[in-house]
Amino acid sequence: MNQEQIQSVAFEIILHSGSSRTMIHEAFAMMRNNEFKNAADKLDEANEEVLLAHQSQTALLQQYSSGETINMEIIMVHAQDHLMTTMTLREVALEMLYLYEKLDKDK
């Protein structure tokens, strides 16, 4: 895989994880407004974007595991960091949705 292809994969990961992160923050706003169904739907949409980013990552890992040399670029390190923090943020958002719903029911 050449440098241009690695950069392309990195930007795909950044694009999809960035879209996911935006949706997660929209879901947080919905939670604050007690729009729990909408927030859950938005988190599902965010997950679809994470899956697209993960697919790009997986394709790269499959090439590596088949013996292809992959020269790591700093943009790929950034992309991986972006994806992992977005995945963690989504997990936190799911937990917060549960807590917001629980607090609303306990009123």
Gaussian input, Z-matrix of N, CA and C with variables (Angstrom, degrees):
# hf/3-21g

backbone

0 1
 N
 C     1     B1
 C     2     B2     1     A1
 N     3     B3     2     A2     1     D1
 C     4     B4     3     A3     2     D2
 C     5     B5     4     A4     3     D3
 N     6     B6     5     A5     4     D4
 C     7     B7     6     A6     5     D5
 C     8     B8     7     A7     6     D6
 N     9     B9     8     A8     7     D7
 C    10    B10     9     A9     8     D8
 C    11    B11    10    A10     9     D9
 N    12    B12    11    A11    10    D10
 C    13    B13    12    A12    11    D11
 C    14    B14    13    A13    12    D12
 N    15    B15    14    A14    13    D13
 C    16    B16    15    A15    14    D14
 C    17    B17    16    A16    15    D15
 N    18    B18    17    A17    16    D16
 C    19    B19    18    A18    17    D17
 C    20    B20    19    A19    18    D18
 N    21    B21    20    A20    19    D19
 C    22    B22    21    A21    20    D20
 C    23    B23    22    A22    21    D21
 N    24    B24    23    A23    22    D22
 C    25    B25    24    A24    23    D23
 C    26    B26    25    A25    24    D24
 N    27    B27    26    A26    25    D25
 C    28    B28    27    A27    26    D26
 C    29    B29    28    A28    27    D27
 N    30    B30    29    A29    28    D28
 C    31    B31    30    A30    29    D29
 C    32    B32    31    A31    30    D30
 N    33    B33    32    A32    31    D31
 C    34    B34    33    A33    32    D32
 C    35    B35    34    A34    33    D33
 N    36    B36    35    A35    34    D34
 C    37    B37    36    A36    35    D35
 C    38    B38    37    A37    36    D36
 N    39    B39    38    A38    37    D37
 C    40    B40    39    A39    38    D38
 C    41    B41    40    A40    39    D39
 N    42    B42    41    A41    40    D40
 C    43    B43    42    A42    41    D41
 C    44    B44    43    A43    42    D42
 N    45    B45    44    A44    43    D43
 C    46    B46    45    A45    44    D44
 C    47    B47    46    A46    45    D45
 N    48    B48    47    A47    46    D46
 C    49    B49    48    A48    47    D47
 C    50    B50    49    A49    48    D48
 N    51    B51    50    A50    49    D49
 C    52    B52    51    A51    50    D50
 C    53    B53    52    A52    51    D51
 N    54    B54    53    A53    52    D52
 C    55    B55    54    A54    53    D53
 C    56    B56    55    A55    54    D54
 N    57    B57    56    A56    55    D55
 C    58    B58    57    A57    56    D56
 C    59    B59    58    A58    57    D57
 N    60    B60    59    A59    58    D58
 C    61    B61    60    A60    59    D59
 C    62    B62    61    A61    60    D60
 N    63    B63    62    A62    61    D61
 C    64    B64    63    A63    62    D62
 C    65    B65    64    A64    63    D63
 N    66    B66    65    A65    64    D64
 C    67    B67    66    A66    65    D65
 C    68    B68    67    A67    66    D66
 N    69    B69    68    A68    67    D67
 C    70    B70    69    A69    68    D68
 C    71    B71    70    A70    69    D69
 N    72    B72    71    A71    70    D70
 C    73    B73    72    A72    71    D71
 C    74    B74    73    A73    72    D72
 N    75    B75    74    A74    73    D73
 C    76    B76    75    A75    74    D74
 C    77    B77    76    A76    75    D75
 N    78    B78    77    A77    76    D76
 C    79    B79    78    A78    77    D77
 C    80    B80    79    A79    78    D78
 N    81    B81    80    A80    79    D79
 C    82    B82    81    A81    80    D80
 C    83    B83    82    A82    81    D81
 N    84    B84    83    A83    82    D82
 C    85    B85    84    A84    83    D83
 C    86    B86    85    A85    84    D84
 N    87    B87    86    A86    85    D85
 C    88    B88    87    A87    86    D86
 C    89    B89    88    A88    87    D87
 N    90    B90    89    A89    88    D88
 C    91    B91    90    A90    89    D89
 C    92    B92    91    A91    90    D90
 N    93    B93    92    A92    91    D91
 C    94    B94    93    A93    92    D92
 C    95    B95    94    A94    93    D93
 N    96    B96    95    A95    94    D94
 C    97    B97    96    A96    95    D95
 C    98    B98    97    A97    96    D96
 N    99    B99    98    A98    97    D97
 C   100   B100    99    A99    98    D98
 C   101   B101   100   A100    99    D99
 N   102   B102   101   A101   100   D100
 C   103   B103   102   A102   101   D101
 C   104   B104   103   A103   102   D102
 N   105   B105   104   A104   103   D103
 C   106   B106   105   A105   104   D104
 C   107   B107   106   A106   105   D105
 N   108   B108   107   A107   106   D106
 C   109   B109   108   A108   107   D107
 C   110   B110   109   A109   108   D108
 N   111   B111   110   A110   109   D109
 C   112   B112   111   A111   110   D110
 C   113   B113   112   A112   111   D111
 N   114   B114   113   A113   112   D112
 C   115   B115   114   A114   113   D113
 C   116   B116   115   A115   114   D114
 N   117   B117   116   A116   115   D115
 C   118   B118   117   A117   116   D116
 C   119   B119   118   A118   117   D117
 N   120   B120   119   A119   118   D118
 C   121   B121   120   A120   119   D119
 C   122   B122   121   A121   120   D120
 N   123   B123   122   A122   121   D121
 C   124   B124   123   A123   122   D122
 C   125   B125   124   A124   123   D123
 N   126   B126   125   A125   124   D124
 C   127   B127   126   A126   125   D125
 C   128   B128   127   A127   126   D126
 N   129   B129   128   A128   127   D127
 C   130   B130   129   A129   128   D128
 C   131   B131   130   A130   129   D129
 N   132   B132   131   A131   130   D130
 C   133   B133   132   A132   131   D131
 C   134   B134   133   A133   132   D132
 N   135   B135   134   A134   133   D133
 C   136   B136   135   A135   134   D134
 C   137   B137   136   A136   135   D135
 N   138   B138   137   A137   136   D136
 C   139   B139   138   A138   137   D137
 C   140   B140   139   A139   138   D138
 N   141   B141   140   A140   139   D139
 C   142   B142   141   A141   140   D140
 C   143   B143   142   A142   141   D141
 N   144   B144   143   A143   142   D142
 C   145   B145   144   A144   143   D143
 C   146   B146   145   A145   144   D144
 N   147   B147   146   A146   145   D145
 C   148   B148   147   A147   146   D146
 C   149   B149   148   A148   147   D147
 N   150   B150   149   A149   148   D148
 C   151   B151   150   A150   149   D149
 C   152   B152   151   A151   150   D150
 N   153   B153   152   A152   151   D151
 C   154   B154   153   A153   152   D152
 C   155   B155   154   A154   153   D153
 N   156   B156   155   A155   154   D154
 C   157   B157   156   A156   155   D155
 C   158   B158   157   A157   156   D156
 N   159   B159   158   A158   157   D157
 C   160   B160   159   A159   158   D158
 C   161   B161   160   A160   159   D159
 N   162   B162   161   A161   160   D160
 C   163   B163   162   A162   161   D161
 C   164   B164   163   A163   162   D162
 N   165   B165   164   A164   163   D163
 C   166   B166   165   A165   164   D164
 C   167   B167   166   A166   165   D165
 N   168   B168   167   A167   166   D166
 C   169   B169   168   A168   167   D167
 C   170   B170   169   A169   168   D168
 N   171   B171   170   A170   169   D169
 C   172   B172   171   A171   170   D170
 C   173   B173   172   A172   171   D171
 N   174   B174   173   A173   172   D172
 C   175   B175   174   A174   173   D173
 C   176   B176   175   A175   174   D174
 N   177   B177   176   A176   175   D175
 C   178   B178   177   A177   176   D176
 C   179   B179   178   A178   177   D177
 N   180   B180   179   A179   178   D178
 C   181   B181   180   A180   179   D179
 C   182   B182   181   A181   180   D180
 N   183   B183   182   A182   181   D181
 C   184   B184   183   A183   182   D182
 C   185   B185   184   A184   183   D183
 N   186   B186   185   A185   184   D184
 C   187   B187   186   A186   185   D185
 C   188   B188   187   A187   186   D186
 N   189   B189   188   A188   187   D187
 C   190   B190   189   A189   188   D188
 C   191   B191   190   A190   189   D189
 N   192   B192   191   A191   190   D190
 C   193   B193   192   A192   191   D191
 C   194   B194   193   A193   192   D192
 N   195   B195   194   A194   193   D193
 C   196   B196   195   A195   194   D194
 C   197   B197   196   A196   195   D195
 N   198   B198   197   A197   196   D196
 C   199   B199   198   A198   197   D197
 C   200   B200   199   A199   198   D198
 N   201   B201   200   A200   199   D199
 C   202   B202   201   A201   200   D200
 C   203   B203   202   A202   201   D201
 N   204   B204   203   A203   202   D202
 C   205   B205   204   A204   203   D203
 C   206   B206   205   A205   204   D204
 N   207   B207   206   A206   205   D205
 C   208   B208   207   A207   206   D206
 C   209   B209   208   A208   207   D207
 N   210   B210   209   A209   208   D208
 C   211   B211   210   A210   209   D209
 C   212   B212   211   A211   210   D210
 N   213   B213   212   A212   211   D211
 C   214   B214   213   A213   212   D212
 C   215   B215   214   A214   213   D213
 N   216   B216   215   A215   214   D214
 C   217   B217   216   A216   215   D215
 C   218   B218   217   A217   216   D216
 N   219   B219   218   A218   217   D217
 C   220   B220   219   A219   218   D218
 C   221   B221   220   A220   219   D219
 N   222   B222   221   A221   220   D220
 C   223   B223   222   A222   221   D221
 C   224   B224   223   A223   222   D222
 N   225   B225   224   A224   223   D223
 C   226   B226   225   A225   224   D224
 C   227   B227   226   A226   225   D225
 N   228   B228   227   A227   226   D226
 C   229   B229   228   A228   227   D227
 C   230   B230   229   A229   228   D228
 N   231   B231   230   A230   229   D229
 C   232   B232   231   A231   230   D230
 C   233   B233   232   A232   231   D231
 N   234   B234   233   A233   232   D232
 C   235   B235   234   A234   233   D233
 C   236   B236   235   A235   234   D234
 N   237   B237   236   A236   235   D235
 C   238   B238   237   A237   236   D236
 C   239   B239   238   A238   237   D237
 N   240   B240   239   A239   238   D238
 C   241   B241   240   A240   239   D239
 C   242   B242   241   A241   240   D240
 N   243   B243   242   A242   241   D241
 C   244   B244   243   A243   242   D242
 C   245   B245   244   A244   243   D243
 N   246   B246   245   A245   244   D244
 C   247   B247   246   A246   245   D245
 C   248   B248   247   A247   246   D246
 N   249   B249   248   A248   247   D247
 C   250   B250   249   A249   248   D248
 C   251   B251   250   A250   249   D249
 N   252   B252   251   A251   250   D250
 C   253   B253   252   A252   251   D251
 C   254   B254   253   A253   252   D252
 N   255   B255   254   A254   253   D253
 C   256   B256   255   A255   254   D254
 C   257   B257   256   A256   255   D255
 N   258   B258   257   A257   256   D256
 C   259   B259   258   A258   257   D257
 C   260   B260   259   A259   258   D258
 N   261   B261   260   A260   259   D259
 C   262   B262   261   A261   260   D260
 C   263   B263   262   A262   261   D261
 N   264   B264   263   A263   262   D262
 C   265   B265   264   A264   263   D263
 C   266   B266   265   A265   264   D264
 N   267   B267   266   A266   265   D265
 C   268   B268   267   A267   266   D266
 C   269   B269   268   A268   267   D267
 N   270   B270   269   A269   268   D268
 C   271   B271   270   A270   269   D269
 C   272   B272   271   A271   270   D270
 N   273   B273   272   A272   271   D271
 C   274   B274   273   A273   272   D272
 C   275   B275   274   A274   273   D273
 N   276   B276   275   A275   274   D274
 C   277   B277   276   A276   275   D275
 C   278   B278   277   A277   276   D276
 N   279   B279   278   A278   277   D277
 C   280   B280   279   A279   278   D278
 C   281   B281   280   A280   279   D279
 N   282   B282   281   A281   280   D280
 C   283   B283   282   A282   281   D281
 C   284   B284   283   A283   282   D282
 N   285   B285   284   A284   283   D283
 C   286   B286   285   A285   284   D284
 C   287   B287   286   A286   285   D285
 N   288   B288   287   A287   286   D286
 C   289   B289   288   A288   287   D287
 C   290   B290   289   A289   288   D288
 N   291   B291   290   A290   289   D289
 C   292   B292   291   A291   290   D290
 C   293   B293   292   A292   291   D291
 N   294   B294   293   A293   292   D292
 C   295   B295   294   A294   293   D293
 C   296   B296   295   A295   294   D294
 N   297   B297   296   A296   295   D295
 C   298   B298   297   A297   296   D296
 C   299   B299   298   A298   297   D297
 N   300   B300   299   A299   298   D298
 C   301   B301   300   A300   299   D299
 C   302   B302   301   A301   300   D300
 N   303   B303   302   A302   301   D301
 C   304   B304   303   A303   302   D302
 C   305   B305   304   A304   303   D303
 N   306   B306   305   A305   304   D304
 C   307   B307   306   A306   305   D305
 C   308   B308   307   A307   306   D306
 N   309   B309   308   A308   307   D307
 C   310   B310   309   A309   308   D308
 C   311   B311   310   A310   309   D309
 N   312   B312   311   A311   310   D310
 C   313   B313   312   A312   311   D311
 C   314   B314   313   A313   312   D312
 N   315   B315   314   A314   313   D313
 C   316   B316   315   A315   314   D314
 C   317   B317   316   A316   315   D315
 N   318   B318   317   A317   316   D316
 C   319   B319   318   A318   317   D317
 C   320   B320   319   A319   318   D318

   B1=1.4617
   B2=1.5232
   B3=1.3186
   B4=1.4587
   B5=1.5307
   B6=1.3127
   B7=1.4641
   B8=1.5334
   B9=1.3111
   B10=1.4599
   B11=1.5321
   B12=1.3123
   B13=1.4677
   B14=1.5255
   B15=1.3199
   B16=1.4695
   B17=1.5249
   B18=1.3216
   B19=1.4615
   B20=1.5283
   B21=1.3122
   B22=1.4595
   B23=1.5290
   B24=1.3179
   B25=1.4660
   B26=1.5285
   B27=1.3281
   B28=1.4673
   B29=1.5278
   B30=1.3127
   B31=1.4574
   B32=1.5306
   B33=1.3191
   B34=1.4671
   B35=1.5277
   B36=1.3190
   B37=1.4632
   B38=1.5213
   B39=1.3201
   B40=1.4705
   B41=1.5237
   B42=1.3301
   B43=1.4661
   B44=1.5213
   B45=1.3256
   B46=1.4623
   B47=1.5265
   B48=1.3163
   B49=1.4672
   B50=1.5291
   B51=1.3280
   B52=1.4667
   B53=1.5161
   B54=1.3257
   B55=1.4699
   B56=1.5222
   B57=1.3080
   B58=1.4632
   B59=1.5257
   B60=1.3181
   B61=1.4743
   B62=1.5253
   B63=1.3203
   B64=1.4630
   B65=1.5280
   B66=1.3265
   B67=1.4617
   B68=1.5264
   B69=1.2968
   B70=1.4711
   B71=1.5165
   B72=1.3177
   B73=1.4675
   B74=1.5257
   B75=1.3269
   B76=1.4673
   B77=1.5289
   B78=1.3203
   B79=1.4693
   B80=1.5249
   B81=1.3288
   B82=1.4697
   B83=1.5290
   B84=1.3230
   B85=1.4686
   B86=1.5272
   B87=1.3142
   B88=1.4628
   B89=1.5218
   B90=1.3219
   B91=1.4795
   B92=1.5177
   B93=1.3271
   B94=1.4662
   B95=1.5178
   B96=1.3444
   B97=1.4669
   B98=1.5235
   B99=1.3352
   B100=1.4620
   B101=1.5310
   B102=1.3099
   B103=1.4650
   B104=1.5309
   B105=1.3167
   B106=1.4640
   B107=1.5231
   B108=1.3203
   B109=1.4706
   B110=1.5253
   B111=1.3283
   B112=1.4645
   B113=1.5270
   B114=1.3256
   B115=1.4699
   B116=1.5272
   B117=1.3188
   B118=1.4716
   B119=1.5285
   B120=1.3315
   B121=1.4671
   B122=1.5265
   B123=1.3302
   B124=1.4632
   B125=1.5258
   B126=1.3268
   B127=1.4694
   B128=1.5261
   B129=1.3238
   B130=1.4780
   B131=1.5273
   B132=1.3283
   B133=1.4714
   B134=1.5291
   B135=1.3211
   B136=1.4644
   B137=1.5185
   B138=1.3165
   B139=1.4565
   B140=1.5297
   B141=1.3263
   B142=1.4632
   B143=1.5298
   B144=1.3185
   B145=1.4706
   B146=1.5275
   B147=1.3294
   B148=1.4681
   B149=1.5257
   B150=1.3280
   B151=1.4639
   B152=1.5220
   B153=1.3308
   B154=1.4603
   B155=1.5297
   B156=1.3162
   B157=1.4686
   B158=1.5181
   B159=1.3126
   B160=1.4640
   B161=1.5282
   B162=1.3233
   B163=1.4617
   B164=1.5315
   B165=1.3260
   B166=1.4644
   B167=1.5199
   B168=1.2984
   B169=1.4662
   B170=1.5294
   B171=1.3098
   B172=1.4647
   B173=1.5248
   B174=1.3209
   B175=1.4676
   B176=1.5277
   B177=1.3020
   B178=1.4667
   B179=1.5271
   B180=1.3214
   B181=1.4659
   B182=1.5290
   B183=1.3247
   B184=1.4608
   B185=1.5243
   B186=1.3084
   B187=1.4641
   B188=1.5241
   B189=1.3020
   B190=1.4676
   B191=1.5292
   B192=1.3345
   B193=1.4658
   B194=1.5283
   B195=1.3269
   B196=1.4624
   B197=1.5272
   B198=1.3278
   B199=1.4615
   B200=1.5091
   B201=1.3203
   B202=1.4598
   B203=1.5334
   B204=1.3022
   B205=1.4591
   B206=1.5247
   B207=1.3084
   B208=1.4647
   B209=1.5259
   B210=1.3240
   B211=1.4668
   B212=1.5233
   B213=1.3047
   B214=1.4541
   B215=1.5269
   B216=1.2988
   B217=1.4602
   B218=1.5377
   B219=1.3187
   B220=1.4643
   B221=1.5289
   B222=1.3395
   B223=1.4620
   B224=1.5236
   B225=1.3320
   B226=1.4583
   B227=1.5326
   B228=1.3011
   B229=1.4653
   B230=1.5242
   B231=1.3230
   B232=1.4643
   B233=1.5320
   B234=1.3265
   B235=1.4641
   B236=1.5210
   B237=1.3219
   B238=1.4636
   B239=1.5291
   B240=1.3222
   B241=1.4568
   B242=1.5286
   B243=1.3094
   B244=1.4582
   B245=1.5247
   B246=1.3247
   B247=1.4659
   B248=1.5252
   B249=1.2963
   B250=1.4683
   B251=1.5272
   B252=1.3305
   B253=1.4669
   B254=1.5290
   B255=1.3272
   B256=1.4653
   B257=1.5243
   B258=1.3177
   B259=1.4617
   B260=1.5308
   B261=1.3102
   B262=1.4653
   B263=1.5244
   B264=1.3362
   B265=1.4629
   B266=1.5230
   B267=1.3243
   B268=1.4567
   B269=1.5300
   B270=1.3106
   B271=1.4693
   B272=1.5255
   B273=1.3228
   B274=1.4701
   B275=1.5309
   B276=1.3278
   B277=1.4635
   B278=1.5258
   B279=1.3169
   B280=1.4690
   B281=1.5263
   B282=1.3107
   B283=1.4623
   B284=1.5298
   B285=1.3244
   B286=1.4682
   B287=1.5216
   B288=1.3295
   B289=1.4609
   B290=1.5213
   B291=1.3101
   B292=1.4630
   B293=1.5355
   B294=1.3247
   B295=1.4646
   B296=1.5269
   B297=1.3421
   B298=1.4644
   B299=1.5335
   B300=1.3190
   B301=1.4610
   B302=1.5270
   B303=1.3232
   B304=1.4649
   B305=1.5228
   B306=1.3194
   B307=1.4735
   B308=1.5312
   B309=1.3183
   B310=1.4539
   B311=1.5267
   B312=1.3221
   B313=1.4708
   B314=1.5341
   B315=1.3266
   B316=1.4774
   B317=1.5282
   B318=1.3254
   B319=1.4680
   B320=1.5052
   A1=107.52
   A2=115.54
   A3=118.42
   A4=111.46
   A5=114.98
   A6=121.68
   A7=111.45
   A8=116.74
   A9=120.59
   A10=111.50
   A11=117.49
   A12=121.24
   A13=110.78
   A14=116.80
   A15=120.60
   A16=109.73
   A17=116.85
   A18=120.27
   A19=110.76
   A20=117.01
   A21=120.88
   A22=111.17
   A23=117.03
   A24=121.21
   A25=110.00
   A26=116.21
   A27=120.15
   A28=110.62
   A29=116.80
   A30=119.52
   A31=111.92
   A32=118.03
   A33=120.47
   A34=110.28
   A35=115.90
   A36=120.72
   A37=109.86
   A38=117.01
   A39=121.28
   A40=110.62
   A41=116.87
   A42=121.28
   A43=111.31
   A44=116.53
   A45=119.91
   A46=112.08
   A47=117.57
   A48=118.03
   A49=110.73
   A50=117.46
   A51=120.38
   A52=111.88
   A53=116.34
   A54=119.97
   A55=110.26
   A56=115.97
   A57=120.45
   A58=111.03
   A59=115.73
   A60=120.20
   A61=110.88
   A62=117.42
   A63=121.32
   A64=110.46
   A65=116.63
   A66=120.71
   A67=111.36
   A68=116.89
   A69=120.58
   A70=109.93
   A71=116.89
   A72=119.61
   A73=111.29
   A74=117.14
   A75=119.37
   A76=109.92
   A77=116.69
   A78=120.56
   A79=111.27
   A80=117.32
   A81=120.04
   A82=110.20
   A83=117.28
   A84=120.85
   A85=110.35
   A86=116.94
   A87=120.86
   A88=111.21
   A89=116.08
   A90=119.77
   A91=110.60
   A92=116.20
   A93=120.19
   A94=111.71
   A95=116.69
   A96=121.97
   A97=112.56
   A98=116.44
   A99=122.59
   A100=112.97
   A101=117.34
   A102=122.76
   A103=107.82
   A104=115.59
   A105=121.00
   A106=113.47
   A107=117.57
   A108=119.89
   A109=110.27
   A110=115.94
   A111=119.93
   A112=110.96
   A113=116.19
   A114=120.32
   A115=110.37
   A116=116.62
   A117=120.30
   A118=110.42
   A119=115.92
   A120=119.84
   A121=110.75
   A122=116.49
   A123=120.47
   A124=110.47
   A125=117.27
   A126=120.20
   A127=111.12
   A128=116.78
   A129=119.80
   A130=110.17
   A131=116.79
   A132=120.98
   A133=110.45
   A134=115.52
   A135=120.43
   A136=110.68
   A137=116.19
   A138=120.35
   A139=111.27
   A140=117.12
   A141=120.43
   A142=110.91
   A143=116.48
   A144=120.51
   A145=111.01
   A146=116.42
   A147=119.64
   A148=109.89
   A149=116.49
   A150=119.93
   A151=111.81
   A152=117.31
   A153=120.57
   A154=110.73
   A155=116.06
   A156=119.92
   A157=110.20
   A158=115.61
   A159=120.57
   A160=110.95
   A161=117.83
   A162=121.33
   A163=111.17
   A164=116.20
   A165=119.94
   A166=110.20
   A167=115.83
   A168=121.57
   A169=110.34
   A170=117.03
   A171=121.91
   A172=111.34
   A173=116.89
   A174=120.17
   A175=110.46
   A176=115.86
   A177=120.93
   A178=110.67
   A179=116.58
   A180=120.87
   A181=111.39
   A182=117.06
   A183=120.17
   A184=110.96
   A185=116.40
   A186=119.64
   A187=110.40
   A188=115.23
   A189=120.07
   A190=110.68
   A191=116.41
   A192=120.19
   A193=112.04
   A194=117.22
   A195=120.19
   A196=111.97
   A197=115.80
   A198=119.98
   A199=115.39
   A200=117.26
   A201=119.68
   A202=109.96
   A203=116.16
   A204=121.06
   A205=109.14
   A206=115.42
   A207=121.63
   A208=106.88
   A209=116.33
   A210=120.39
   A211=108.22
   A212=116.02
   A213=121.37
   A214=110.48
   A215=114.66
   A216=122.68
   A217=108.02
   A218=116.85
   A219=120.68
   A220=110.40
   A221=117.92
   A222=120.03
   A223=110.89
   A224=116.80
   A225=119.92
   A226=110.27
   A227=117.13
   A228=120.65
   A229=108.83
   A230=116.18
   A231=120.93
   A232=110.82
   A233=116.60
   A234=120.76
   A235=111.12
   A236=116.68
   A237=120.87
   A238=110.56
   A239=116.35
   A240=120.78
   A241=110.37
   A242=116.08
   A243=121.81
   A244=110.60
   A245=116.35
   A246=120.69
   A247=111.33
   A248=117.35
   A249=120.12
   A250=111.87
   A251=117.88
   A252=118.55
   A253=110.59
   A254=117.08
   A255=119.74
   A256=110.70
   A257=116.92
   A258=120.05
   A259=110.67
   A260=116.62
   A261=120.81
   A262=110.70
   A263=116.55
   A264=120.23
   A265=110.82
   A266=117.59
   A267=120.72
   A268=111.10
   A269=116.85
   A270=119.83
   A271=110.86
   A272=116.95
   A273=120.96
   A274=109.45
   A275=117.12
   A276=120.89
   A277=111.46
   A278=117.34
   A279=120.01
   A280=111.01
   A281=116.26
   A282=120.09
   A283=110.67
   A284=115.99
   A285=119.19
   A286=111.31
   A287=117.30
   A288=120.10
   A289=110.11
   A290=116.12
   A291=120.28
   A292=110.55
   A293=116.46
   A294=120.42
   A295=112.05
   A296=116.80
   A297=119.80
   A298=110.62
   A299=116.41
   A300=120.14
   A301=111.06
   A302=116.84
   A303=121.80
   A304=110.61
   A305=116.56
   A306=120.25
   A307=110.54
   A308=117.34
   A309=121.04
   A310=111.27
   A311=116.55
   A312=120.95
   A313=111.48
   A314=116.08
   A315=120.53
   A316=112.89
   A317=118.21
   A318=120.41
   A319=111.86
   D1=129.47
   D2=-177.94
   D3=-87.45
   D4=173.95
   D5=-175.38
   D6=-59.88
   D7=-41.50
   D8=-179.31
   D9=-64.39
   D10=-39.86
   D11=179.20
   D12=-67.27
   D13=-40.59
   D14=177.79
   D15=-62.55
   D16=-43.73
   D17=178.64
   D18=-62.86
   D19=-39.10
   D20=179.02
   D21=-62.30
   D22=-44.83
   D23=177.51
   D24=-62.64
   D25=-42.45
   D26=179.79
   D27=-60.42
   D28=-43.88
   D29=-179.44
   D30=-68.97
   D31=-32.11
   D32=173.81
   D33=-62.60
   D34=-44.13
   D35=179.39
   D36=-62.69
   D37=-45.70
   D38=-179.95
   D39=-63.23
   D40=-43.38
   D41=-179.82
   D42=-59.02
   D43=-52.11
   D44=-175.96
   D45=-71.13
   D46=-39.60
   D47=178.75
   D48=-70.06
   D49=-32.16
   D50=175.81
   D51=-66.56
   D52=-41.86
   D53=176.24
   D54=-62.26
   D55=-41.76
   D56=178.59
   D57=-61.70
   D58=-45.09
   D59=-179.71
   D60=-59.85
   D61=-41.69
   D62=177.94
   D63=-60.82
   D64=-43.77
   D65=179.17
   D66=-64.77
   D67=-37.27
   D68=178.68
   D69=-62.61
   D70=-43.60
   D71=178.75
   D72=-66.69
   D73=-33.30
   D74=173.70
   D75=-64.34
   D76=-38.98
   D77=178.11
   D78=-63.92
   D79=-37.99
   D80=176.85
   D81=-59.50
   D82=-43.36
   D83=178.78
   D84=-62.37
   D85=-40.02
   D86=178.06
   D87=-64.54
   D88=-39.98
   D89=177.49
   D90=-59.58
   D91=-44.16
   D92=-179.14
   D93=-62.36
   D94=-25.76
   D95=179.23
   D96=-97.27
   D97=14.33
   D98=179.95
   D99=59.22
   D100=29.91
   D101=176.42
   D102=-97.74
   D103=68.15
   D104=-169.65
   D105=-68.08
   D106=-40.34
   D107=178.82
   D108=-64.04
   D109=-44.59
   D110=178.62
   D111=-62.97
   D112=-39.26
   D113=178.97
   D114=-64.58
   D115=-42.67
   D116=179.00
   D117=-63.25
   D118=-42.47
   D119=177.91
   D120=-62.47
   D121=-41.26
   D122=-179.85
   D123=-65.54
   D124=-37.22
   D125=177.23
   D126=-68.03
   D127=-32.31
   D128=174.04
   D129=-65.25
   D130=-43.09
   D131=176.49
   D132=-60.77
   D133=-42.43
   D134=179.08
   D135=-61.26
   D136=-37.49
   D137=178.87
   D138=-65.02
   D139=-37.45
   D140=177.64
   D141=-59.93
   D142=-40.14
   D143=177.61
   D144=-67.38
   D145=-40.07
   D146=176.91
   D147=-61.46
   D148=-40.84
   D149=179.19
   D150=-62.56
   D151=-38.24
   D152=176.86
   D153=-64.06
   D154=-42.55
   D155=177.38
   D156=-63.78
   D157=-41.86
   D158=-178.98
   D159=-65.04
   D160=-35.40
   D161=177.58
   D162=-62.29
   D163=-40.47
   D164=176.80
   D165=-63.08
   D166=-42.54
   D167=178.72
   D168=-63.61
   D169=-43.86
   D170=-177.97
   D171=-63.16
   D172=-40.67
   D173=178.68
   D174=-59.84
   D175=-40.71
   D176=178.47
   D177=-65.27
   D178=-43.36
   D179=179.77
   D180=-65.38
   D181=-36.07
   D182=178.20
   D183=-65.48
   D184=-39.78
   D185=177.08
   D186=-63.46
   D187=-42.71
   D188=179.23
   D189=-62.61
   D190=-44.30
   D191=-177.21
   D192=-69.02
   D193=-21.18
   D194=177.29
   D195=-84.42
   D196=3.12
   D197=175.06
   D198=104.05
   D199=-1.39
   D200=179.52
   D201=-73.73
   D202=136.95
   D203=177.62
   D204=-77.21
   D205=128.06
   D206=177.97
   D207=-117.57
   D208=115.48
   D209=176.37
   D210=-86.96
   D211=116.66
   D212=-174.92
   D213=-73.69
   D214=128.61
   D215=177.83
   D216=-102.84
   D217=153.97
   D218=179.27
   D219=-62.47
   D220=-31.87
   D221=178.47
   D222=-65.38
   D223=-31.36
   D224=177.70
   D225=-71.42
   D226=-37.06
   D227=176.04
   D228=-61.60
   D229=-44.71
   D230=178.03
   D231=-61.79
   D232=-42.81
   D233=-179.98
   D234=-62.18
   D235=-43.91
   D236=179.49
   D237=-63.11
   D238=-41.84
   D239=177.75
   D240=-62.49
   D241=-43.95
   D242=179.48
   D243=-59.74
   D244=-46.11
   D245=-179.29
   D246=-64.36
   D247=-46.73
   D248=-177.15
   D249=-65.07
   D250=-39.58
   D251=179.08
   D252=-69.70
   D253=-33.91
   D254=177.04
   D255=-67.18
   D256=-41.19
   D257=177.87
   D258=-62.25
   D259=-40.67
   D260=178.15
   D261=-66.60
   D262=-41.90
   D263=178.82
   D264=-61.13
   D265=-39.23
   D266=178.21
   D267=-64.08
   D268=-41.72
   D269=177.51
   D270=-60.98
   D271=-41.50
   D272=177.76
   D273=-64.96
   D274=-41.22
   D275=-179.98
   D276=-62.48
   D277=-39.61
   D278=177.17
   D279=-62.25
   D280=-41.52
   D281=178.16
   D282=-66.32
   D283=-40.82
   D284=178.92
   D285=-65.54
   D286=-37.44
   D287=177.02
   D288=-59.89
   D289=-44.48
   D290=177.19
   D291=-58.37
   D292=-45.73
   D293=-178.12
   D294=-66.80
   D295=-42.41
   D296=177.00
   D297=-59.52
   D298=-44.19
   D299=179.78
   D300=-64.00
   D301=-40.91
   D302=179.60
   D303=-64.14
   D304=-44.42
   D305=178.57
   D306=-62.66
   D307=-39.28
   D308=-179.51
   D309=-65.84
   D310=-39.18
   D311=179.56
   D312=-70.35
   D313=-31.49
   D314=-177.50
   D315=-80.47
   D316=-1.74
   D317=-179.60
   D318=-67.16

